């Protein structure tokens, strides 16, 4: 692993180590590529943010699988969780921004089935294990793995935990353990299984972390970074430096090398400008002559189930603190325009 803390983190998610049935799928080329794709959508590569270390989609995928296995003991669900990001492009959701999909950020998910199906290594292992492809190629089938926002799923649980640990740096491993110790499976309003809390204080802490992350995604800094990368990739495709398929087969380091040494000097300059970014300005008025964004981004937050005194309800129905936290987040809006001191 890239950082020893991740090993300890995995031990908290599932104390008995990575199960053998997961281990075998980690060495296929399609999964190994994810070691070179970051969870934080390319924001690792500038000076605006101070990530504690690089956290990859490979590590995120393992962590999601471990959580699903911890709570369900179902191999097929765990493998679906392991594969859910297997087709993630470089710079992740920046490609959704490139596709004009900043609001739902799902435009890149359509390649998951094809990526798994075309992998000889994965299909061979699935055949050996008598596991149908259709049982592991869509984690949306399993509500513990994924469900509709703002409900809690293993995917949302994991990226909240790892983002607060690595990107925000506001939680320690002990915080993560204290949260996981109070999570169980409950039946939600629609009669589906859903992860939830059996301790209100832990639920409130988790809601706070979720909204801290959600607000970061709403700020102009984040929207500009993802949009800038998306525009750069779009230009590279337009002039023939990259293809669409390259985004789903290359690693980020490979593309960064290509951008840094591109035959087009404007691409070189754009990447250099991005990598040296230290701040983004916000304005009520449209900037003239500078690179700017004026877009809405997906609002990410979680309102989990809580079991208290024998009743199961959403955190906001039990806790005024959780309600105020979420209401405040939903009302948050950065200034209309974010821009950088770069002529465009």
Secondary structure, DSSP 8 states (H G I E B T S, - for coil): --SHHHHHHHHHH-TT-S-HHHHGGGGSHHHHGGGGSBTTTTGGGSSS---SS--BHHHHHHHHHHHHHHHH--HHHHHHHHHTTTT--TTTTHHHHHTT-TTT--TTGGGHHHHHHT-HHHHHHHHHTT--GGGTS-GGG-TTT--STTS--HHHHHHHHHIIIIIS----HHHHHHHHTTEEEEE-TTS-EEEEES-HHHHHHHHHHHHHHHHHHHSHHHHHHHHHHHHHHHHHHHTTS--HHHHHHS-HHHHHHHHHT-SSHHHHHHHHHHHT----EEESS--SSEEEE-----------EEEETTEEEEHHHH-HHHHHHHHHHHH----SEEEEEEE-
